[in-house]
Amino acid sequence: MDHPGQHLLIGLPGPELDDSTEALLKEIMPGGICLFSRNIREARQTRDLVDGIRELLPYEPILCIDQEGGRVDRLRKIFTPMPEPGRIRSVADVVELASIIARSIRLLGLNMTLAPVVDILEHPRDNLNNGLVGRSFGSTKVETTQLAGRFLRTLNENGCQGCIKHFPGLGASRVDSHEELPVVDLGNDEFNDVDLYPYRKLMSTGEVHAIMIAHAAFPDLSLQENDQNGRLLPSSLSRSMVNGLLRGEMGFTGLVLSDDLEMGAILKNFGIHEASVMSLNAGVDMVAICADPDNIRRACDAVASDLASGKLDNAGSAARIAEFRSRLASPVDFDTFEIDSLSSRVDSLCARLD
């Protein structure tokens, strides 16, 4: 479907499919929708919202959520709070968490979770104030990669798509990109040996179908670009990082998503319309704009204008989006008793980790 909105992953304002939300969806025709805590009150309401979205759109959209466990647990109003990945060290517990998340998502009518995080937080990075502590499995690059790989495989086996993040790696950042642009002081050797390690290893398995691009600058890397005003370009807006490194050198042919363009790292430095088209021109397939309907509309208008003028060629991107959507599993029947059973499984998993 050749529509500018297919390149957008959007958020919705509330827990119901009201008139304004329906109008937004019909106008934008987004390729994907991401739910947040504001959209979720309880299980039946969430499933009704997702079913309503699916009925409203004339195609199967990506219907996703950030469900990692721990501090990023959008489903805590429905299920017992899920443990953070950083607490888990055994393969059996990783498989259990991933299977719980996958089944929860499918019961709610969704088809994707934006997880796992594969940022490397090995010492001394484990003490940085960047909002990532506890969100990655393991304490070394090898352990993180092995456990995250098993998590991703389990999602796939249970009919739920995953998305590894945040490329090319935020583990050494010193600030949270939700607030401002991280400037990561890494040399080429450490960057290649540590931060790119999980991407190379996991991509070689053929099980990675989606990757999220971070908002971060790496001034000491040869890949780092500056815009015409001399500003450091975030990786999410950098053709060198996305088309050059990820797609070219590393050979990734799957779906590439941006992190939320409404985060401080972007909005404090770029307009939403500018950032949207820059990201797509860099090689990103879908840009995430997760809150403000006005920003969603501005981005869609900017993408439509660049497509019409020929400044943006979306042929390859449209094909990748279509290929990814072909992987999406159909929703399973809603089952209140299974919802309760999943909460009991979370209780048991948390008890083993205490």
C-alpha positions as a LaTeX table, in Angstrom:
\begin{tabular}{lrrr}
\hline
Residue & $x$ (\AA) & $y$ (\AA) & $z$ (\AA) \\
\hline
Met1 & 0.00 & 0.00 & 0.00 \\
Asp2 & 1.64 & 3.23 & $-1.20$ \\
His3 & 0.55 & 5.73 & 1.43 \\
Pro4 & 2.79 & 8.09 & 3.45 \\
Gly5 & 1.23 & 6.93 & 6.71 \\
Gln6 & 2.60 & 3.43 & 6.14 \\
His7 & 5.96 & 4.82 & 7.20 \\
Leu8 & 4.63 & 5.92 & 10.59 \\
Leu9 & 4.36 & 4.00 & 13.85 \\
Ile10 & 2.02 & 6.10 & 15.96 \\
Gly11 & 0.64 & 6.31 & 19.48 \\
Leu12 & $-3.00$ & 6.94 & 20.35 \\
Pro13 & $-4.27$ & 9.40 & 22.97 \\
Gly14 & $-6.37$ & 7.19 & 25.23 \\
Pro15 & $-7.97$ & 3.84 & 26.07 \\
Glu16 & $-10.90$ & 4.08 & 23.69 \\
Leu17 & $-11.45$ & 4.30 & 19.97 \\
Asp18 & $-13.37$ & 7.58 & 20.17 \\
Asp19 & $-14.35$ & 9.81 & 17.25 \\
Ser20 & $-11.10$ & 11.82 & 17.22 \\
Thr21 & $-8.97$ & 8.68 & 17.37 \\
Glu22 & $-10.95$ & 7.06 & 14.57 \\
Ala23 & $-10.52$ & 10.21 & 12.49 \\
Leu24 & $-6.75$ & 10.19 & 13.11 \\
Leu25 & $-6.41$ & 6.56 & 12.04 \\
Lys26 & $-8.50$ & 7.03 & 8.89 \\
Glu27 & $-6.54$ & 10.14 & 7.94 \\
Ile28 & $-3.02$ & 8.84 & 8.62 \\
Met29 & $-3.49$ & 5.15 & 7.69 \\
Pro30 & $-0.45$ & 4.28 & 9.82 \\
Gly31 & 1.70 & 1.27 & 9.16 \\
Gly32 & 1.75 & 0.57 & 12.86 \\
Ile33 & 0.26 & 1.54 & 16.21 \\
Cys34 & 2.08 & 1.32 & 19.54 \\
Leu35 & 0.11 & 1.12 & 22.79 \\
Phe36 & 1.29 & 2.72 & 26.03 \\
Ser37 & 0.12 & 2.65 & 29.63 \\
Arg38 & $-2.37$ & 5.44 & 28.88 \\
Asn39 & $-4.16$ & 3.11 & 26.47 \\
Ile40 & $-4.51$ & 0.23 & 28.92 \\
Arg41 & $-6.99$ & $-0.09$ & 31.80 \\
Glu42 & $-7.78$ & $-3.79$ & 31.86 \\
Ala43 & $-7.62$ & $-6.82$ & 29.58 \\
Arg44 & $-11.06$ & $-6.79$ & 27.92 \\
Gln45 & $-10.90$ & $-3.03$ & 27.25 \\
Thr46 & $-7.44$ & $-3.41$ & 25.68 \\
Arg47 & $-8.55$ & $-6.25$ & 23.44 \\
Asp48 & $-11.62$ & $-4.25$ & 22.38 \\
Leu49 & $-9.40$ & $-1.28$ & 21.50 \\
Val50 & $-7.05$ & $-3.44$ & 19.43 \\
Asp51 & $-9.91$ & $-5.26$ & 17.69 \\
Gly52 & $-11.47$ & $-1.89$ & 16.87 \\
Ile53 & $-8.24$ & $-0.65$ & 15.30 \\
Arg54 & $-7.94$ & $-3.80$ & 13.24 \\
Glu55 & $-11.55$ & $-3.52$ & 12.02 \\
Leu56 & $-11.12$ & 0.15 & 11.13 \\
Leu57 & $-8.05$ & $-0.27$ & 8.91 \\
Pro58 & $-8.26$ & $-2.08$ & 5.53 \\
Tyr59 & $-4.98$ & $-3.95$ & 6.11 \\
Glu60 & $-3.21$ & $-5.77$ & 8.92 \\
Pro61 & $-1.15$ & $-3.16$ & 10.82 \\
Ile62 & 1.75 & $-3.68$ & 13.17 \\
Leu63 & 0.12 & $-3.61$ & 16.61 \\
Cys64 & 2.87 & $-3.36$ & 19.18 \\
Ile65 & 3.83 & $-2.41$ & 22.70 \\
Asp66 & 7.01 & $-1.82$ & 24.69 \\
Gln67 & 6.88 & $-4.87$ & 26.94 \\
Glu68 & 10.28 & $-5.65$ & 28.41 \\
Gly69 & 9.48 & $-6.19$ & 32.08 \\
Gly70 & 10.72 & $-4.15$ & 35.03 \\
Arg71 & 10.69 & $-0.41$ & 34.47 \\
Val72 & 9.23 & $-0.85$ & 30.97 \\
Asp73 & 6.10 & $-2.84$ & 31.74 \\
Arg74 & 3.05 & $-1.44$ & 29.95 \\
Leu75 & 0.87 & $-4.38$ & 31.04 \\
Arg76 & 1.20 & $-4.02$ & 34.81 \\
Lys77 & $-2.47$ & $-3.00$ & 35.12 \\
Ile78 & $-3.45$ & $-6.37$ & 33.68 \\
Phe79 & $-0.81$ & $-8.83$ & 34.86 \\
Thr80 & 1.39 & $-9.18$ & 37.91 \\
Pro81 & 4.36 & $-6.82$ & 37.27 \\
Met82 & 6.94 & $-8.68$ & 35.21 \\
Pro83 & 10.59 & $-8.85$ & 36.31 \\
Glu84 & 13.22 & $-6.72$ & 34.65 \\
Pro85 & 15.57 & $-8.53$ & 32.26 \\
Gly86 & 18.59 & $-7.57$ & 34.36 \\
Arg87 & 17.41 & $-9.88$ & 37.16 \\
Ile88 & 17.36 & $-12.94$ & 34.92 \\
Arg89 & 20.43 & $-15.11$ & 34.44 \\
Ser90 & 19.18 & $-18.55$ & 33.35 \\
Val91 & 18.03 & $-19.61$ & 29.90 \\
Ala92 & 14.98 & $-21.33$ & 31.42 \\
Asp93 & 13.81 & $-18.10$ & 33.06 \\
Val94 & 14.41 & $-16.12$ & 29.87 \\
Val95 & 12.27 & $-18.61$ & 27.95 \\
Glu96 & 9.54 & $-18.37$ & 30.57 \\
Leu97 & 9.47 & $-14.56$ & 30.53 \\
Ala98 & 9.44 & $-14.43$ & 26.72 \\
Ser99 & 6.68 & $-17.02$ & 26.44 \\
Ile100 & 4.55 & $-15.14$ & 29.00 \\
Ile101 & 5.05 & $-11.86$ & 27.15 \\
Ala102 & 4.33 & $-13.41$ & 23.75 \\
Arg103 & 1.13 & $-15.08$ & 24.91 \\
Ser104 & $-0.03$ & $-11.96$ & 26.77 \\
Ile105 & 0.45 & $-9.87$ & 23.66 \\
Arg106 & $-1.43$ & $-12.30$ & 21.44 \\
Leu107 & $-4.36$ & $-12.59$ & 23.88 \\
Leu108 & $-4.66$ & $-8.80$ & 23.79 \\
Gly109 & $-4.78$ & $-8.86$ & 19.99 \\
Leu110 & $-1.30$ & $-7.39$ & 19.49 \\
Asn111 & 1.40 & $-8.92$ & 17.32 \\
Met112 & 4.74 & $-7.38$ & 18.34 \\
Thr113 & 6.79 & $-6.24$ & 21.32 \\
Leu114 & 9.60 & $-3.70$ & 21.00 \\
Ala115 & 12.09 & $-5.90$ & 22.86 \\
Pro116 & 14.67 & $-7.14$ & 23.72 \\
Val117 & 17.16 & $-4.42$ & 24.61 \\
Val118 & 20.68 & $-5.49$ & 23.59 \\
Asp119 & 22.62 & $-2.47$ & 24.82 \\
Ile120 & 25.78 & $-3.72$ & 26.53 \\
Leu121 & 25.97 & $-2.65$ & 30.18 \\
Glu122 & 29.07 & $-4.51$ & 31.29 \\
His123 & 31.27 & $-2.88$ & 33.95 \\
Pro124 & 31.96 & 0.08 & 34.23 \\
Arg125 & 28.91 & 0.99 & 32.11 \\
Asp126 & 26.56 & $-0.55$ & 34.68 \\
Asn127 & 26.75 & 2.60 & 36.84 \\
Leu128 & 25.87 & 5.18 & 34.17 \\
Asn129 & 22.75 & 7.29 & 34.61 \\
Asn130 & 21.27 & 6.64 & 31.18 \\
Gly131 & 17.94 & 4.99 & 32.01 \\
Leu132 & 19.09 & 1.57 & 30.77 \\
Val133 & 20.19 & $-0.17$ & 33.97 \\
Gly134 & 18.27 & $-3.41$ & 34.37 \\
Arg135 & 16.78 & $-3.34$ & 30.86 \\
Ser136 & 19.36 & $-5.65$ & 29.23 \\
Phe137 & 19.91 & $-9.30$ & 30.00 \\
Gly138 & 23.31 & $-10.29$ & 31.33 \\
Ser139 & 26.40 & $-8.43$ & 32.51 \\
Thr140 & 28.75 & $-9.06$ & 29.56 \\
Lys141 & 28.39 & $-8.77$ & 25.81 \\
Val142 & 28.40 & $-12.56$ & 25.43 \\
Glu143 & 25.81 & $-13.21$ & 28.14 \\
Thr144 & 23.60 & $-10.35$ & 26.95 \\
Thr145 & 23.67 & $-11.67$ & 23.39 \\
Gln146 & 22.99 & $-15.28$ & 24.34 \\
Leu147 & 20.05 & $-14.49$ & 26.62 \\
Ala148 & 18.55 & $-11.84$ & 24.35 \\
Gly149 & 18.85 & $-14.25$ & 21.44 \\
Arg150 & 16.94 & $-16.92$ & 23.33 \\
Phe151 & 14.29 & $-14.34$ & 24.31 \\
Leu152 & 13.88 & $-13.32$ & 20.66 \\
Arg153 & 13.71 & $-16.92$ & 19.44 \\
Thr154 & 11.02 & $-17.72$ & 22.03 \\
Leu155 & 8.95 & $-14.73$ & 20.92 \\
Asn156 & 9.17 & $-15.91$ & 17.31 \\
Glu157 & 8.24 & $-19.47$ & 18.25 \\
Asn158 & 5.16 & $-18.18$ & 20.05 \\
Gly159 & 3.86 & $-16.01$ & 17.20 \\
Cys160 & 5.04 & $-12.65$ & 18.48 \\
Gln161 & 7.50 & $-10.46$ & 16.58 \\
Gly162 & 10.34 & $-8.86$ & 18.52 \\
Cys163 & 12.62 & $-5.90$ & 17.82 \\
Ile164 & 16.19 & $-5.63$ & 19.07 \\
Lys165 & 17.28 & $-2.17$ & 20.19 \\
His166 & 18.85 & 0.43 & 20.39 \\
Phe167 & 21.19 & 0.30 & 17.37 \\
Pro168 & 24.09 & 0.96 & 17.21 \\
Gly169 & 24.24 & 0.76 & 21.03 \\
Leu170 & 23.42 & 3.04 & 23.95 \\
Gly171 & 25.26 & 1.14 & 26.66 \\
Ala172 & 28.02 & 3.74 & 27.03 \\
Ser173 & 25.71 & 6.78 & 26.92 \\
Arg174 & 25.72 & 9.06 & 29.96 \\
Val175 & 22.28 & 10.64 & 29.55 \\
Asp176 & 18.79 & 9.37 & 28.78 \\
Ser177 & 17.76 & 10.08 & 25.18 \\
His178 & 14.22 & 10.71 & 26.41 \\
Glu179 & 15.62 & 13.97 & 27.83 \\
Glu180 & 18.50 & 15.03 & 25.56 \\
Leu181 & 20.80 & 13.79 & 22.81 \\
Pro182 & 23.39 & 11.37 & 24.20 \\
Val183 & 26.90 & 12.13 & 22.99 \\
Val184 & 28.68 & 8.80 & 23.35 \\
Asp185 & 32.45 & 8.96 & 23.67 \\
Leu186 & 33.52 & 5.69 & 22.07 \\
Gly187 & 36.43 & 4.89 & 19.81 \\
Asn188 & 36.05 & 2.66 & 16.76 \\
Asp189 & 37.65 & $-0.37$ & 18.43 \\
Glu190 & 35.37 & $-0.48$ & 21.48 \\
Phe191 & 32.33 & 0.36 & 19.38 \\
Asn192 & 32.98 & $-2.51$ & 16.97 \\
Asp193 & 34.09 & $-5.02$ & 19.61 \\
Val194 & 31.39 & $-4.34$ & 22.22 \\
Asp195 & 28.37 & $-2.39$ & 20.99 \\
Leu196 & 27.99 & $-4.01$ & 17.57 \\
Tyr197 & 28.69 & $-7.50$ & 18.93 \\
Pro198 & 25.06 & $-8.49$ & 19.69 \\
Tyr199 & 23.82 & $-7.22$ & 16.33 \\
Arg200 & 26.37 & $-9.18$ & 14.34 \\
Lys201 & 25.81 & $-12.36$ & 16.35 \\
Leu202 & 22.02 & $-12.21$ & 16.40 \\
Met203 & 21.63 & $-11.17$ & 12.77 \\
Ser204 & 23.70 & $-14.19$ & 11.75 \\
Thr205 & 20.98 & $-16.47$ & 13.16 \\
Gly206 & 18.35 & $-15.23$ & 10.68 \\
Glu207 & 15.95 & $-14.60$ & 13.58 \\
Val208 & 16.19 & $-10.78$ & 13.66 \\
His209 & 13.40 & $-9.25$ & 11.58 \\
Ala210 & 13.26 & $-5.76$ & 13.11 \\
Ile211 & 15.78 & $-3.35$ & 14.62 \\
Met212 & 15.16 & $-0.01$ & 16.35 \\
Ile213 & 17.58 & 2.85 & 15.76 \\
Ala214 & 18.67 & 4.95 & 18.73 \\
His215 & 18.95 & 8.72 & 19.02 \\
Ala216 & 22.64 & 9.16 & 19.83 \\
Ala217 & 25.76 & 10.83 & 18.47 \\
Phe218 & 29.22 & 9.25 & 18.39 \\
Pro219 & 31.68 & 12.10 & 17.74 \\
Asp220 & 34.80 & 9.93 & 17.89 \\
Leu221 & 33.61 & 7.46 & 15.25 \\
Ser222 & 34.48 & 7.82 & 11.59 \\
Leu223 & 30.81 & 7.14 & 10.80 \\
Gln224 & 29.55 & 10.24 & 12.62 \\
Glu225 & 27.87 & 12.83 & 10.39 \\
Asn226 & 27.10 & 16.51 & 10.90 \\
Asp227 & 24.26 & 18.46 & 9.33 \\
Gln228 & 24.73 & 21.60 & 7.23 \\
Asn229 & 24.76 & 23.70 & 10.41 \\
Gly230 & 27.52 & 21.63 & 11.98 \\
Arg231 & 25.25 & 19.84 & 14.47 \\
Leu232 & 25.99 & 16.22 & 15.30 \\
Leu233 & 23.42 & 14.03 & 13.58 \\
Pro234 & 21.75 & 11.40 & 15.78 \\
Ser235 & 22.15 & 7.85 & 14.51 \\
Ser236 & 18.41 & 7.76 & 13.78 \\
Leu237 & 18.85 & 10.54 & 11.21 \\
Ser238 & 22.20 & 9.40 & 9.84 \\
Arg239 & 22.49 & 7.79 & 6.43 \\
Ser240 & 26.00 & 6.70 & 7.35 \\
Met241 & 24.70 & 4.75 & 10.36 \\
Val242 & 21.56 & 3.24 & 8.82 \\
Asn243 & 22.17 & 2.74 & 5.09 \\
Gly244 & 25.95 & 2.67 & 5.39 \\
Leu245 & 26.63 & 0.57 & 8.48 \\
Leu246 & 23.46 & $-1.41$ & 9.24 \\
Arg247 & 22.18 & $-2.07$ & 5.74 \\
Gly248 & 25.41 & $-1.87$ & 3.75 \\
Glu249 & 28.29 & $-3.18$ & 5.84 \\
Met250 & 26.25 & $-5.45$ & 8.12 \\
Gly251 & 23.78 & $-6.55$ & 5.44 \\
Phe252 & 20.51 & $-6.18$ & 7.35 \\
Thr253 & 17.50 & $-6.48$ & 5.05 \\
Gly254 & 14.69 & $-6.43$ & 7.61 \\
Leu255 & 12.49 & $-3.70$ & 9.07 \\
Val256 & 14.18 & $-0.67$ & 10.63 \\
Leu257 & 12.23 & 1.49 & 13.08 \\
Ser258 & 13.25 & 4.78 & 14.64 \\
Asp259 & 12.95 & 5.34 & 18.35 \\
Asp260 & 10.23 & 7.86 & 19.25 \\
Leu261 & 10.93 & 11.12 & 17.40 \\
Glu262 & 9.16 & 13.04 & 20.17 \\
Met263 & 11.97 & 12.29 & 22.61 \\
Gly264 & 14.05 & 15.21 & 23.82 \\
Ala265 & 17.08 & 14.04 & 21.85 \\
Ile266 & 15.21 & 14.94 & 18.66 \\
Leu267 & 12.65 & 17.63 & 19.51 \\
Lys268 & 15.24 & 19.85 & 21.21 \\
Asn269 & 17.33 & 19.89 & 18.04 \\
Phe270 & 15.04 & 19.24 & 15.05 \\
Gly271 & 11.44 & 19.85 & 14.01 \\
Ile272 & 9.24 & 16.78 & 13.80 \\
His273 & 8.67 & 17.23 & 10.06 \\
Glu274 & 12.39 & 17.66 & 9.41 \\
Ala275 & 13.35 & 14.69 & 11.58 \\
Ser276 & 10.77 & 12.41 & 9.95 \\
Val277 & 12.00 & 12.86 & 6.39 \\
Met278 & 15.66 & 12.85 & 7.44 \\
Ser279 & 15.16 & 9.53 & 9.20 \\
Leu280 & 13.41 & 7.93 & 6.24 \\
Asn281 & 16.06 & 9.27 & 3.86 \\
Ala282 & 18.71 & 7.75 & 6.14 \\
Gly283 & 17.25 & 4.30 & 5.52 \\
Val284 & 14.71 & 3.93 & 8.33 \\
Asp285 & 11.49 & 2.26 & 7.17 \\
Met286 & 9.07 & 3.51 & 9.83 \\
Val287 & 9.40 & 6.50 & 12.15 \\
Ala288 & 7.80 & 6.37 & 15.59 \\
Ile289 & 5.75 & 9.37 & 16.74 \\
Cys290 & 4.01 & 8.23 & 19.85 \\
Ala291 & 1.97 & 11.02 & 21.47 \\
Asp292 & 0.90 & 14.28 & 19.86 \\
Pro293 & $-1.67$ & 13.95 & 17.02 \\
Asp294 & $-0.48$ & 17.28 & 15.59 \\
Asn295 & 3.07 & 15.95 & 15.34 \\
Ile296 & 1.76 & 12.80 & 13.68 \\
Arg297 & $-0.07$ & 14.89 & 11.09 \\
Arg298 & 2.95 & 17.15 & 10.49 \\
Ala299 & 5.15 & 14.12 & 9.91 \\
Cys300 & 2.66 & 12.49 & 7.55 \\
Asp301 & 2.33 & 15.70 & 5.55 \\
Ala302 & 6.12 & 16.05 & 5.30 \\
Val303 & 6.50 & 12.44 & 4.13 \\
Ala304 & 3.68 & 12.88 & 1.59 \\
Ser305 & 5.31 & 16.03 & 0.21 \\
Asp306 & 8.72 & 14.40 & $-0.20$ \\
Leu307 & 7.22 & 11.32 & $-1.81$ \\
Ala308 & 5.27 & 13.45 & $-4.28$ \\
Ser309 & 8.32 & 15.56 & $-5.18$ \\
Gly310 & 10.62 & 12.56 & $-5.58$ \\
Lys311 & 12.89 & 13.61 & $-2.72$ \\
Leu312 & 12.04 & 10.37 & $-0.95$ \\
Asp313 & 12.15 & 7.00 & $-2.70$ \\
Asn314 & 10.15 & 4.51 & $-0.66$ \\
Ala315 & 10.13 & 1.52 & $-3.01$ \\
Gly316 & 12.58 & $-0.61$ & $-1.02$ \\
Ser317 & 11.14 & 0.55 & 2.28 \\
Ala318 & 7.56 & $-0.23$ & 1.26 \\
Ala319 & 8.64 & $-3.74$ & 0.27 \\
Arg320 & 10.36 & $-4.31$ & 3.62 \\
Ile321 & 7.28 & $-3.12$ & 5.52 \\
Ala322 & 5.08 & $-5.45$ & 3.48 \\
Glu323 & 7.45 & $-8.38$ & 4.03 \\
Phe324 & 7.50 & $-7.77$ & 7.77 \\
Arg325 & 3.72 & $-7.54$ & 7.95 \\
Ser326 & 3.50 & $-10.90$ & 6.21 \\
Arg327 & 5.17 & $-12.36$ & 9.31 \\
Leu328 & 2.51 & $-11.09$ & 11.70 \\
Ala329 & 0.43 & $-13.80$ & 13.35 \\
Ser330 & $-3.33$ & $-13.61$ & 13.58 \\
Pro331 & $-4.76$ & $-12.85$ & 17.03 \\
Val332 & $-5.92$ & $-15.71$ & 19.23 \\
Asp333 & $-9.28$ & $-15.84$ & 20.97 \\
Phe334 & $-9.53$ & $-13.72$ & 24.11 \\
Asp335 & $-9.59$ & $-15.83$ & 27.28 \\
Thr336 & $-10.04$ & $-14.31$ & 30.75 \\
Phe337 & $-8.99$ & $-17.53$ & 32.46 \\
Glu338 & $-5.72$ & $-17.63$ & 30.52 \\
Ile339 & $-5.06$ & $-14.00$ & 31.48 \\
Asp340 & $-5.30$ & $-15.06$ & 35.14 \\
Ser341 & $-3.09$ & $-18.09$ & 34.48 \\
Leu342 & $-0.39$ & $-15.88$ & 32.97 \\
Ser343 & $-0.37$ & $-13.69$ & 36.08 \\
Ser344 & 0.17 & $-16.82$ & 38.17 \\
Arg345 & 3.10 & $-17.77$ & 35.95 \\
Val346 & 4.59 & $-14.30$ & 36.50 \\
Asp347 & 4.19 & $-14.77$ & 40.27 \\
Ser348 & 6.07 & $-18.07$ & 40.08 \\
Leu349 & 8.85 & $-16.59$ & 37.94 \\
Cys350 & 9.31 & $-13.64$ & 40.32 \\
Ala351 & 9.43 & $-16.02$ & 43.31 \\
Arg352 & 12.27 & $-17.98$ & 41.67 \\
Leu353 & 14.22 & $-14.74$ & 41.12 \\
Asp354 & 13.88 & $-13.44$ & 44.71 \\
\hline
\end{tabular}
